[in-house]
Amino acid sequence: MKTVRDVMNRAFALLGYTDRMGDYDADKFAPQHKQAISLCQTVLEDICKIEGIEPPVLRSIDDELPVSQTSINLVMPYGLAMWFAQLDSDGTQQQIHSMLYNQRLGSVPKAQKRVTLNYSPFE
């Protein structure tokens, strides 16, 4: 997974928003599809803050995500599923995916901070 579309499809699969073949059911879930970019932007900003990078503005569903593969594969689908469930007023799914998302945020690679110690020989 590398794009908003990939994460969106995974989130829809987690929520069961698929047709009988397991593909995203675009006719049934068109409102969620329209919100995908803005909701993905929200999740991306959470992750970028932890990874220590500046979040880009997502403009297309085919935009590549600039965060680690760990974040894309293990965290973003659950965050997006949480927001889609909230959009649908599905409290049970929202609560489940909110819990999973918050747990998985701990697996996001942290920004590496470089610390330099300056010692003076006269102190």
N, C-alpha and C positions, 0 to 999 in steps of 0.2 A: 504494500500500500504506500502510495506517495502523494495522492491528490485528495482534494476535498471530496470528490466523487467516491473514491475508494473508502474513505472513512464514513461517508454518508451511507453507502451500501451496507457496510458492516454494521452500523448502528441500526438500520432498518431491519437487518437480519436478526440482531439481538432482540428487537422488540416484536418480531414476528410480522413485520409489515411487508410480507412477501406474498406472491401468488403461489399456486400449487406446485410450480416448478422450482420454487426457491428464489426466484428473481424478484427484484423490487417492483411492486405493483404501482406504477406511475398514475394510473387513473384513480385509484382509491385514495392515494396519499399525496395528491398534488399540493395541498397547502403546506405540508411539511417540506416538500421539495423546494418550494419558494423561499422558505426560511433557512434553508441549509447553510448558505454562505454566512449570514449574520450570526447564526448560532455557532457555527464552526469558528468564526472569528473570536467569539467569547471564550471558547475552550482553548483556542490557540494562544490567546493573551495570558491565560492562567499558566500555561505550560512555558511560554517564552519567558515569563517572569522568573520561573524556577531555573530554567536553563541559562538565563542571563543573556538573552538575545533580544533584539528589538523586533517586535511583531510586525510583519508586513500587513498591509491592507489587502484582504482577499477580494478579488474582483470577479473571479470566474470559478465555476465548479470544477474546472480542470486545472486550477492553480496548484502547483506543487507546494507542499508544506515544508518549511525550513527547519523543522525540529528533528530530533533524533528518531530513528526507527522504533526504538523502545517506546517513545511517547506516542508515535503514530499508531503502532500496533496494539499496545497494551492500555493506553489511557484515553486517547481521543474518542474512540467509538463509544465508550461508556459515558463520557461527558456529553457527547452529542445525543446519545440515546436518552440521557436524563432530561435534556432540554426538549427533545421531541415528545417525550411522555408528558412533560409539564404542559406543552403546547396543546396536547390532546386531552388535558385534564384527567390523565390516568395516574391517580395518586399512588397506586401500588407499584407500577413500573417505575415511576419517578423516584420513589423512595428506594427501591432496590438498586437502580442505576446510580443514584446519588451516593449511596453508601459505597458501591463498588468504585465509582469514580474517585471519591475522596481517599479511599484506601490505595488506589493505584497511583494517585498523584505522588505518593512516596517513592515510587520506582522511577520517577523522572530524573534523568541525570542532572545533577546540580552544577551550577556554574563554578568553574575553577577560579578561585581568587589567589592571586600571587601575593605573598607577604614578603617584604624585604626588611630585614632588621639591620639597622645601621648602628654599629657599636663604635664608640670613640674610645681610644686607648687611655684617655685621661679621665674617664668617668669611674 
